[in-house]
Amino acid sequence: MLINTWTFTGGAHGLSSLSSSLCDGATLTIYFDPNQVAPYSEGIQKVSLPLP
């Protein structure tokens, strides 16, 4: 099985890509600018991770 490089580095732009984040104590939410991890037409993307 061939796994391409994008699988591991596609959204990786260094720590600067995590500059828009919010932690409310129960959840860590990371916001990505348009065109950073999805097409520009999809707008701002966010990922929310529950904290233990």
PDB file with one MODEL, atoms N, CA, C and O in Angstrom:
MODEL        1
ATOM      1  N   MET A   1       0.844  -1.181   0.000  1.00  0.00           N
ATOM      2  CA  MET A   1       0.000   0.000   0.000  1.00  0.00           C
ATOM      3  C   MET A   1       0.888   1.242   0.000  1.00  0.00           C
ATOM      4  O   MET A   1       1.773   1.379   0.844  1.00  0.00           O
ATOM      5  N   LEU A   2       0.652   2.127  -0.931  1.00  0.00           N
ATOM      6  CA  LEU A   2       1.428   3.347  -1.051  1.00  0.00           C
ATOM      7  C   LEU A   2       0.671   4.495  -0.386  1.00  0.00           C
ATOM      8  O   LEU A   2      -0.466   4.795  -0.750  1.00  0.00           O
ATOM      9  N   ILE A   3       1.304   5.122   0.579  1.00  0.00           N
ATOM     10  CA  ILE A   3       0.703   6.266   1.268  1.00  0.00           C
ATOM     11  C   ILE A   3       1.463   7.500   0.840  1.00  0.00           C
ATOM     12  O   ILE A   3       2.680   7.575   1.006  1.00  0.00           O
ATOM     13  N   ASN A   4       0.753   8.467   0.291  1.00  0.00           N
ATOM     14  CA  ASN A   4       1.440   9.660  -0.203  1.00  0.00           C
ATOM     15  C   ASN A   4       1.842  10.600   0.929  1.00  0.00           C
ATOM     16  O   ASN A   4       1.343  10.491   2.050  1.00  0.00           O
ATOM     17  N   THR A   5       2.727  11.501   0.629  1.00  0.00           N
ATOM     18  CA  THR A   5       3.259  12.430   1.616  1.00  0.00           C
ATOM     19  C   THR A   5       2.178  13.348   2.172  1.00  0.00           C
ATOM     20  O   THR A   5       2.238  13.728   3.341  1.00  0.00           O
ATOM     21  N   TRP A   6       1.195  13.711   1.360  1.00  0.00           N
ATOM     22  CA  TRP A   6       0.147  14.625   1.810  1.00  0.00           C
ATOM     23  C   TRP A   6      -0.596  14.072   3.011  1.00  0.00           C
ATOM     24  O   TRP A   6      -1.072  14.835   3.851  1.00  0.00           O
ATOM     25  N   THR A   7      -0.702  12.759   3.101  1.00  0.00           N
ATOM     26  CA  THR A   7      -1.384  12.142   4.237  1.00  0.00           C
ATOM     27  C   THR A   7      -0.771  12.603   5.546  1.00  0.00           C
ATOM     28  O   THR A   7      -1.480  12.790   6.535  1.00  0.00           O
ATOM     29  N   PHE A   8       0.536  12.788   5.557  1.00  0.00           N
ATOM     30  CA  PHE A   8       1.226  13.169   6.779  1.00  0.00           C
ATOM     31  C   PHE A   8       1.513  14.660   6.889  1.00  0.00           C
ATOM     32  O   PHE A   8       1.703  15.161   7.997  1.00  0.00           O
ATOM     33  N   THR A   9       1.551  15.377   5.780  1.00  0.00           N
ATOM     34  CA  THR A   9       1.938  16.788   5.826  1.00  0.00           C
ATOM     35  C   THR A   9       0.919  17.715   5.184  1.00  0.00           C
ATOM     36  O   THR A   9       1.183  18.912   5.078  1.00  0.00           O
ATOM     37  N   GLY A  10      -0.216  17.225   4.759  1.00  0.00           N
ATOM     38  CA  GLY A  10      -1.197  18.036   4.032  1.00  0.00           C
ATOM     39  C   GLY A  10      -1.618  19.291   4.744  1.00  0.00           C
ATOM     40  O   GLY A  10      -1.613  20.358   4.129  1.00  0.00           O
ATOM     41  N   GLY A  11      -1.981  19.226   6.001  1.00  0.00           N
ATOM     42  CA  GLY A  11      -2.406  20.406   6.733  1.00  0.00           C
ATOM     43  C   GLY A  11      -1.316  21.005   7.589  1.00  0.00           C
ATOM     44  O   GLY A  11      -1.563  21.963   8.321  1.00  0.00           O
ATOM     45  N   ALA A  12      -0.117  20.462   7.514  1.00  0.00           N
ATOM     46  CA  ALA A  12       0.966  20.915   8.376  1.00  0.00           C
ATOM     47  C   ALA A  12       1.647  22.156   7.800  1.00  0.00           C
ATOM     48  O   ALA A  12       2.279  22.100   6.745  1.00  0.00           O
ATOM     49  N   HIS A  13       1.508  23.260   8.502  1.00  0.00           N
ATOM     50  CA  HIS A  13       2.158  24.503   8.100  1.00  0.00           C
ATOM     51  C   HIS A  13       2.954  25.061   9.266  1.00  0.00           C
ATOM     52  O   HIS A  13       3.232  26.260   9.306  1.00  0.00           O
ATOM     53  N   GLY A  14       3.318  24.225  10.199  1.00  0.00           N
ATOM     54  CA  GLY A  14       4.041  24.680  11.374  1.00  0.00           C
ATOM     55  C   GLY A  14       3.092  25.177  12.449  1.00  0.00           C
ATOM     56  O   GLY A  14       1.873  25.105  12.299  1.00  0.00           O
ATOM     57  N   LEU A  15       3.656  25.676  13.525  1.00  0.00           N
ATOM     58  CA  LEU A  15       2.841  26.146  14.640  1.00  0.00           C
ATOM     59  C   LEU A  15       2.024  27.385  14.302  1.00  0.00           C
ATOM     60  O   LEU A  15       1.039  27.677  14.981  1.00  0.00           O
ATOM     61  N   SER A  16       2.413  28.112  13.271  1.00  0.00           N
ATOM     62  CA  SER A  16       1.654  29.309  12.905  1.00  0.00           C
ATOM     63  C   SER A  16       0.228  28.974  12.497  1.00  0.00           C
ATOM     64  O   SER A  16      -0.655  29.825  12.601  1.00  0.00           O
ATOM     65  N   SER A  17      -0.017  27.743  12.032  1.00  0.00           N
ATOM     66  CA  SER A  17      -1.368  27.353  11.640  1.00  0.00           C
ATOM     67  C   SER A  17      -2.269  27.140  12.849  1.00  0.00           C
ATOM     68  O   SER A  17      -3.486  27.022  12.703  1.00  0.00           O
ATOM     69  N   LEU A  18      -1.683  27.091  14.041  1.00  0.00           N
ATOM     70  CA  LEU A  18      -2.475  26.911  15.255  1.00  0.00           C
ATOM     71  C   LEU A  18      -2.671  28.221  16.006  1.00  0.00           C
ATOM     72  O   LEU A  18      -3.080  28.214  17.167  1.00  0.00           O
ATOM     73  N   SER A  19      -2.386  29.337  15.360  1.00  0.00           N
ATOM     74  CA  SER A  19      -2.468  30.626  16.035  1.00  0.00           C
ATOM     75  C   SER A  19      -3.896  31.039  16.362  1.00  0.00           C
ATOM     76  O   SER A  19      -4.102  31.897  17.220  1.00  0.00           O
ATOM     77  N   SER A  20      -4.880  30.453  15.703  1.00  0.00           N
ATOM     78  CA  SER A  20      -6.276  30.759  15.984  1.00  0.00           C
ATOM     79  C   SER A  20      -6.895  29.568  16.687  1.00  0.00           C
ATOM     80  O   SER A  20      -7.414  28.647  16.056  1.00  0.00           O
ATOM     81  N   SER A  21      -6.829  29.608  18.005  1.00  0.00           N
ATOM     82  CA  SER A  21      -7.375  28.490  18.776  1.00  0.00           C
ATOM     83  C   SER A  21      -8.065  29.029  20.023  1.00  0.00           C
ATOM     84  O   SER A  21      -7.844  30.165  20.443  1.00  0.00           O
ATOM     85  N   LEU A  22      -8.899  28.185  20.594  1.00  0.00           N
ATOM     86  CA  LEU A  22      -9.665  28.551  21.775  1.00  0.00           C
ATOM     87  C   LEU A  22      -9.750  27.343  22.683  1.00  0.00           C
ATOM     88  O   LEU A  22     -10.065  26.243  22.227  1.00  0.00           O
ATOM     89  N   CYS A  23      -9.476  27.530  23.946  1.00  0.00           N
ATOM     90  CA  CYS A  23      -9.600  26.446  24.921  1.00  0.00           C
ATOM     91  C   CYS A  23     -10.505  26.938  26.040  1.00  0.00           C
ATOM     92  O   CYS A  23     -10.193  27.922  26.710  1.00  0.00           O
ATOM     93  N   ASP A  24     -11.627  26.251  26.241  1.00  0.00           N
ATOM     94  CA  ASP A  24     -12.567  26.663  27.278  1.00  0.00           C
ATOM     95  C   ASP A  24     -12.503  25.765  28.514  1.00  0.00           C
ATOM     96  O   ASP A  24     -13.379  25.833  29.377  1.00  0.00           O
ATOM     97  N   GLY A  25     -11.477  24.932  28.600  1.00  0.00           N
ATOM     98  CA  GLY A  25     -11.322  24.036  29.741  1.00  0.00           C
ATOM     99  C   GLY A  25     -11.832  22.638  29.468  1.00  0.00           C
ATOM    100  O   GLY A  25     -11.306  21.670  30.017  1.00  0.00           O
ATOM    101  N   ALA A  26     -12.852  22.515  28.624  1.00  0.00           N
ATOM    102  CA  ALA A  26     -13.409  21.210  28.286  1.00  0.00           C
ATOM    103  C   ALA A  26     -13.128  20.821  26.840  1.00  0.00           C
ATOM    104  O   ALA A  26     -13.136  19.639  26.496  1.00  0.00           O
ATOM    105  N   THR A  27     -12.879  21.829  25.988  1.00  0.00           N
ATOM    106  CA  THR A  27     -12.684  21.590  24.565  1.00  0.00           C
ATOM    107  C   THR A  27     -11.588  22.503  24.022  1.00  0.00           C
ATOM    108  O   THR A  27     -11.510  23.679  24.378  1.00  0.00           O
ATOM    109  N   LEU A  28     -10.747  21.947  23.159  1.00  0.00           N
ATOM    110  CA  LEU A  28      -9.766  22.728  22.418  1.00  0.00           C
ATOM    111  C   LEU A  28     -10.292  22.853  20.999  1.00  0.00           C
ATOM    112  O   LEU A  28     -10.521  21.842  20.335  1.00  0.00           O
ATOM    113  N   THR A  29     -10.488  24.079  20.521  1.00  0.00           N
ATOM    114  CA  THR A  29     -10.984  24.325  19.175  1.00  0.00           C
ATOM    115  C   THR A  29      -9.913  25.063  18.388  1.00  0.00           C
ATOM    116  O   THR A  29      -9.421  26.105  18.821  1.00  0.00           O
ATOM    117  N   ILE A  30      -9.553  24.516  17.225  1.00  0.00           N
ATOM    118  CA  ILE A  30      -8.556  25.113  16.347  1.00  0.00           C
ATOM    119  C   ILE A  30      -9.270  25.586  15.082  1.00  0.00           C
ATOM    120  O   ILE A  30     -10.008  24.827  14.455  1.00  0.00           O
ATOM    121  N   TYR A  31      -9.041  26.852  14.714  1.00  0.00           N
ATOM    122  CA  TYR A  31      -9.645  27.450  13.528  1.00  0.00           C
ATOM    123  C   TYR A  31      -8.588  27.561  12.431  1.00  0.00           C
ATOM    124  O   TYR A  31      -7.449  27.946  12.696  1.00  0.00           O
ATOM    125  N   PHE A  32      -8.972  27.221  11.192  1.00  0.00           N
ATOM    126  CA  PHE A  32      -8.083  27.296  10.048  1.00  0.00           C
ATOM    127  C   PHE A  32      -8.631  28.314   9.056  1.00  0.00           C
ATOM    128  O   PHE A  32      -9.827  28.324   8.765  1.00  0.00           O
ATOM    129  N   ASP A  33      -7.758  29.163   8.542  1.00  0.00           N
ATOM    130  CA  ASP A  33      -8.151  30.165   7.555  1.00  0.00           C
ATOM    131  C   ASP A  33      -8.673  29.496   6.285  1.00  0.00           C
ATOM    132  O   ASP A  33      -8.316  28.354   5.994  1.00  0.00           O
ATOM    133  N   PRO A  34      -9.520  30.206   5.524  1.00  0.00           N
ATOM    134  CA  PRO A  34      -9.982  29.663   4.249  1.00  0.00           C
ATOM    135  C   PRO A  34      -8.797  29.282   3.365  1.00  0.00           C
ATOM    136  O   PRO A  34      -7.793  29.992   3.325  1.00  0.00           O
ATOM    137  N   ASN A  35      -8.916  28.186   2.674  1.00  0.00           N
ATOM    138  CA  ASN A  35      -7.917  27.677   1.731  1.00  0.00           C
ATOM    139  C   ASN A  35      -6.714  27.021   2.412  1.00  0.00           C
ATOM    140  O   ASN A  35      -5.786  26.591   1.727  1.00  0.00           O
ATOM    141  N   GLN A  36      -6.712  26.937   3.747  1.00  0.00           N
ATOM    142  CA  GLN A  36      -5.589  26.303   4.429  1.00  0.00           C
ATOM    143  C   GLN A  36      -5.754  24.784   4.458  1.00  0.00           C
ATOM    144  O   GLN A  36      -4.783  24.060   4.237  1.00  0.00           O
ATOM    145  N   VAL A  37      -6.947  24.294   4.722  1.00  0.00           N
ATOM    146  CA  VAL A  37      -7.181  22.847   4.773  1.00  0.00           C
ATOM    147  C   VAL A  37      -8.373  22.407   3.925  1.00  0.00           C
ATOM    148  O   VAL A  37      -8.685  21.218   3.858  1.00  0.00           O
ATOM    149  N   ALA A  38      -9.033  23.359   3.283  1.00  0.00           N
ATOM    150  CA  ALA A  38     -10.198  23.059   2.440  1.00  0.00           C
ATOM    151  C   ALA A  38     -10.291  24.155   1.373  1.00  0.00           C
ATOM    152  O   ALA A  38      -9.604  25.171   1.476  1.00  0.00           O
ATOM    153  N   PRO A  39     -11.129  23.962   0.353  1.00  0.00           N
ATOM    154  CA  PRO A  39     -11.290  25.006  -0.659  1.00  0.00           C
ATOM    155  C   PRO A  39     -11.759  26.327  -0.039  1.00  0.00           C
ATOM    156  O   PRO A  39     -12.505  26.329   0.941  1.00  0.00           O
ATOM    157  N   TYR A  40     -11.320  27.441  -0.613  1.00  0.00           N
ATOM    158  CA  TYR A  40     -11.676  28.764  -0.113  1.00  0.00           C
ATOM    159  C   TYR A  40     -13.192  28.933   0.003  1.00  0.00           C
ATOM    160  O   TYR A  40     -13.683  29.581   0.928  1.00  0.00           O
ATOM    161  N   SER A  41     -13.917  28.356  -0.930  1.00  0.00           N
ATOM    162  CA  SER A  41     -15.373  28.504  -0.937  1.00  0.00           C
ATOM    163  C   SER A  41     -16.045  27.877   0.287  1.00  0.00           C
ATOM    164  O   SER A  41     -17.200  28.185   0.581  1.00  0.00           O
ATOM    165  N   GLU A  42     -15.339  27.009   0.997  1.00  0.00           N
ATOM    166  CA  GLU A  42     -15.892  26.380   2.209  1.00  0.00           C
ATOM    167  C   GLU A  42     -15.743  27.265   3.438  1.00  0.00           C
ATOM    168  O   GLU A  42     -16.339  26.985   4.478  1.00  0.00           O
ATOM    169  N   GLY A  43     -14.954  28.329   3.329  1.00  0.00           N
ATOM    170  CA  GLY A  43     -14.803  29.271   4.433  1.00  0.00           C
ATOM    171  C   GLY A  43     -13.876  28.764   5.528  1.00  0.00           C
ATOM    172  O   GLY A  43     -13.080  27.849   5.314  1.00  0.00           O
ATOM    173  N   ILE A  44     -13.992  29.369   6.696  1.00  0.00           N
ATOM    174  CA  ILE A  44     -13.163  29.015   7.846  1.00  0.00           C
ATOM    175  C   ILE A  44     -13.550  27.620   8.338  1.00  0.00           C
ATOM    176  O   ILE A  44     -14.730  27.311   8.503  1.00  0.00           O
ATOM    177  N   GLN A  45     -12.542  26.790   8.568  1.00  0.00           N
ATOM    178  CA  GLN A  45     -12.772  25.442   9.076  1.00  0.00           C
ATOM    179  C   GLN A  45     -12.361  25.384  10.541  1.00  0.00           C
ATOM    180  O   GLN A  45     -11.468  26.120  10.960  1.00  0.00           O
ATOM    181  N   LYS A  46     -13.000  24.521  11.324  1.00  0.00           N
ATOM    182  CA  LYS A  46     -12.622  24.370  12.714  1.00  0.00           C
ATOM    183  C   LYS A  46     -12.660  22.905  13.104  1.00  0.00           C
ATOM    184  O   LYS A  46     -13.428  22.109  12.564  1.00  0.00           O
ATOM    185  N   VAL A  47     -11.803  22.576  14.062  1.00  0.00           N
ATOM    186  CA  VAL A  47     -11.741  21.241  14.617  1.00  0.00           C
ATOM    187  C   VAL A  47     -11.854  21.383  16.129  1.00  0.00           C
ATOM    188  O   VAL A  47     -11.102  22.146  16.735  1.00  0.00           O
ATOM    189  N   SER A  48     -12.781  20.661  16.744  1.00  0.00           N
ATOM    190  CA  SER A  48     -12.959  20.713  18.192  1.00  0.00           C
ATOM    191  C   SER A  48     -12.580  19.370  18.793  1.00  0.00           C
ATOM    192  O   SER A  48     -13.066  18.320  18.372  1.00  0.00           O
ATOM    193  N   LEU A  49     -11.698  19.429  19.790  1.00  0.00           N
ATOM    194  CA  LEU A  49     -11.223  18.216  20.447  1.00  0.00           C
ATOM    195  C   LEU A  49     -11.590  18.270  21.928  1.00  0.00           C
ATOM    196  O   LEU A  49     -11.219  19.219  22.618  1.00  0.00           O
ATOM    197  N   PRO A  50     -12.315  17.266  22.426  1.00  0.00           N
ATOM    198  CA  PRO A  50     -12.630  17.244  23.841  1.00  0.00           C
ATOM    199  C   PRO A  50     -11.369  16.962  24.653  1.00  0.00           C
ATOM    200  O   PRO A  50     -10.545  16.133  24.267  1.00  0.00           O
ATOM    201  N   LEU A  51     -11.228  17.650  25.768  1.00  0.00           N
ATOM    202  CA  LEU A  51     -10.079  17.439  26.629  1.00  0.00           C
ATOM    203  C   LEU A  51     -10.439  16.433  27.733  1.00  0.00           C
ATOM    204  O   LEU A  51     -11.588  16.364  28.171  1.00  0.00           O
ATOM    205  N   PRO A  52      -9.455  15.667  28.168  1.00  0.00           N
ATOM    206  CA  PRO A  52      -9.753  14.669  29.215  1.00  0.00           C
ATOM    207  C   PRO A  52     -10.054  15.318  30.548  1.00  0.00           C
ATOM    208  O   PRO A  52     -10.323  14.621  31.527  1.00  0.00           O
TER     209      PRO A  52
ENDMDL
END
